[in-house]
Amino acid sequence: MRKKIGVIVNYLYEGYQMKILSGIFSEAEKLNTDIYVFVGGDLNPNNIESQRRNRIYDLISKKNMDGLIILGLVVGFNLPKEEIIKFYKRFYPQLPVVSLGLETEEIPCVISDNRKGFQELLIHLIEDHRYRSIAYVAGPINNEEAQIRNNTFYETLREYDIEIKQEYVYESDFTTPQGIYAIRTFLDERKIKPDVIVFSNDNMAIAGLEELKRRKIKVPNEIAITGFDNILESTFVEPSLSTVEQNLSELGKKALEMCHSLILGKEIPKKIEIPTKMIIRESCGCTRFYIRLLKKEEKVWSKIFDLKKDKEDFYSLLNEYLISNIETKSPRNIKWIKNIIKKFYNSVIGTEENFITEIESLLLNNNVDIELLEETFNNINSFIDMHFENSLYQKAKNLILQSINVLKDYKEKKLKYEIFKTNDLIDHLGYIGADLLSTFQMDEILNRVSYRLPEIDLNTFYIFMYQKDSNCKKVKNILSVVDGNIKTKEKDIFDIEEIIPESLLPKRRLNLVLEPLFVENDHLGYIVFEYGPKKGVIYEILRAEISGGIKGALIIEELKKLAITDPLTSLPNRRALDEILQREIERSKRYNRPLSVMVIDLDNFKMVNDTFGHSFGDEVLKTVGKILRESCRKVDIVGRYGGDEFIIILPETNLKNTIKVANKLIKNVDKIELFSPNKARIYLSISIGIAVYPDTTIELEKLINFADLAMYEAKSLGGKQYSIISFKGEL
């Protein structure tokens, strides 16, 4: 049986979370494991919206998950470590738990080496660019990764005897707007203009870069910028962002592998640390694909003849150099690199093989890891600087620069396509939102969701709603769509510990995204998507749109209910009874079936009101209404017509059976034990008027009038009885 592993994450807006999830999903495919991503909010108790989102974490238990991965530093990004660990203990040791990003003593963890790559970047800024006026946008003081980056910054600058002025440091919380606030603080408030601003994450760096561009400040000519994380957007901004790459996908893969091993009882290391590396682009002041010039090695080729003669040495040296510099040394990657070396060599020595054509073919067929290809070009470029010279150097250099330009063009085309696809998705999300706001009928909202979501490649999803008075412990399945088809419309109710009943799930392996449905303080339920579109913001927008649509429908339903419900007894009111009676009359006419109506009035109710007050009288009415409802069948309609008068509509009921019901009602009301404020027993009784189609009358529309007359006859006879008046003609 497949294992189920949960992943706790806050939001899906950021590149950080999505890259980690891509690694988890990739490894889950290999391990044949189902992934449940619980998308809540931050753990900060002062963040009201996060606390509403965090209801989704209540679904997780050892009954529905085999293991759990928690992105501790993102859900608790601005909290002390002990507070995050306290959250971990909601699930540990009941469940095998792996901490991703946060190192703990008890729980195994997968973390990034935040120091190495960041130190390399700082040294590059100081040694290669000669920057001395360096500003720093620090991360949250309570965040462990931020602390390491902050310490690395201070230590590295001290090593180079660079003074660290307090006005050159801005403390942030890692959120995107802080990038803009940092620029405003440095330039407007503190009146400083540093050589370079080092941001402790990419989201802030990109926001800061855009703010500088808005101010017509040229990056990197006037102020250079660097980031940390190497999220997707860092490649596409202009100028492209120099940063530090956390191998986020590898973090996700290792975390899942570790959690899976824990579940199986295998021995695992207490900590896995994934290295980071410097990524040099344009924003720091370098040209695109810049590589620091390295010293010439002993083995240097200047002629094609010598390169042909030393073919094996060339293969060996370049192979060793490329493989030693890549992060993921998988058999597939090694095989691919060996093939690239062969193509490159043959093109350099002038055979018919064309390296550029091969690269274009790989890109055209989407048969290459773009990041690996970019990394390989960088390393070949560096290798050329170390081992080639003269005309051979120029030929090899031109070849690799052409390849770099081919890759650049491909990435730009891909970016344009991604922008087109994103805009198309945004349009569809707008249509979905407008669609949901154009109706306030729950069934119509669910229908529109069921056919709209497959338009954006969301073909399997479920909506569950919390049941009233269950303290969010029970839910109802209101919509299940599997592979684009509505699987069930049954309103099954089950404990939230099931999350999704097995009967509703497809048999294949699943990556599921679970989002809370809420509007302000009203927790509605949760929605489950099978992971499709790779942009996390889509799931967040849909969560908000569907929450709003459902809430609107619930409000309208409640208003309708109030319009047709007696507020005192919660029974149908006169308006509702008139509509129901008309419907039942039509049905009786169509099928020529019997239909009975009772008009019921409390005997001597005015005396109760006058003696004990209207509040006590209201309690009497509520009690009688409850007894009448409990004494009838589910198909019977019991309502309050006004004052102390009730009406009961009995479909498919003849005179004989109606009389039986009347006797039962009189008896049950007589049994009511009701005491006055001074503890005296109050005896209640009712008078009932009966009208039956066709026994009493063949004119269905006059049933209530006949029943009302019969009720007054019963009261005139002393009450506590029923009466029937027969009119076979006009009234």
C-alpha angles and dihedrals in degrees: 000000000000117000120238116220123185126212121203114208138155116237126328099237098100130078090226095066095041094051091051090049091051088059092047092050091047093052092043088061090057094045094042091234130152114233123208112191111200106202109199132142140261121307092232105125090210093061103088097188091050091053089054091049092048092071085088089071089064089073093068119097141139087260093067106024130056093197143353138222115199123196090213099178095053099044090045099027096143101031132095114265093247090059092054091048089051087058090049089057091063085076106020132114091009088066132032102256132192120196114218115202097356123086115218135174098231104033124061112244145195113211141167123247093240093179107059102055093038092052090050090053093049092048089050091054092048102039104031100034098029092225114169102162098072124169122195133206102204127205127240113304092228095050113099096210090047091051091055092049091046093050091046090053094052095043094049094049091049090052088059093043092244113156114238108215117196093227088061092061123078119187115219141173097232093254120134098246089059088074090063093043091051092055091048091049095049097042105030107028104028095030094220129138110195126196090239137006114214112204120198093222138024098240091061092041093054092047089049092048091052090048091054091049090050088055090051091246109146118234120238097358095066102016125009122214134204133179142187131238103039095234117184094263092058090072095050104044117100113268094027113243124255105216148141118272120225107193090232095169090054090049089056093046094050093046092054093044090052094047092048091051090049091054090052091049095246123151113258135180116264091233137017116196119198115204123237125214139200117257113200119203134142108291093077092055101270128122117252112287091010116181122188110249111253130201118270112262124228091256104069126163123205102161134053089227092059091045091053091048092050096042095132092048090050092050092047096046096045093043091052092045095049096044093046089055100049123090101216112050097186120157089247093054093046091050091048092050092051089053091050090051091053093049092046094048094049091049093049095051090048107250121149092266111108116211094193092053090051092052092048090050092051091050094044091054093044085235099140143068102246094206091050091048092050090048091048092052090051091051095045087050089053091046090054090053090053102041110024134069144164118012093342089056091053093048093049091044093052090048095053093042090053088051090050090052091049089053091046092052091047092051092048091051090047090050091051089050091048090051090050091049091046092051089048090052091048089052090051092047088052091052091049092050093048090046093053092047093051094068136043097192112111095213091050092049091052091047091052093048090049095056099031100054096058086059087071095043096266100129102156122049142135135208121206127183128204115244119238116256091015095101088235091299097114129048138190122223104230098167136017120177117179120185090344094308126108101243099186141358093188113130095227115178119208143154116279088237087078090057089186121010111242090234090067096050126092116239096244128093111277141210105196131187116205119198128179119243111218143137114206106308095344110103106203104174135268140288126219123205127187102232110263122136110052095220109095094202089071092066091046093051092047090049090056095042095048092044090053093046094050093045091051091050091049091051091051091047090051092049090050090048091051090050093056101031129085104236094212102051099017087231124129111282129224093277092052093045092053091052093046093047091051090051092049091047090055090049093049091050093048096049099025091235127153120263127188133196128194125196110199128192129181114242115238093355092146089063091053091052094045093047103041104019136251095284090060089044090055090054089052091053092049091050094049092046090052093050092048091051093048092048095058136069121265090250092055117094116225116188144162111245096187140298108003093334122112131184128207122195114200114193119204091012125132128204096267094054093041090058089053090053091048092053090048092052094049090050095047094048090049089056094056110121106213126163130200122233088267090054095254116145114253114209116209130196137170139213118218131201117197131202122175134187118253100000098057098028140346090216102089095187090064097053095106093048091052093045090049091053090048091051091055089049090053090051092048088054091058102278129249090093143077129248136196126203117195120212114171094177139026120337 
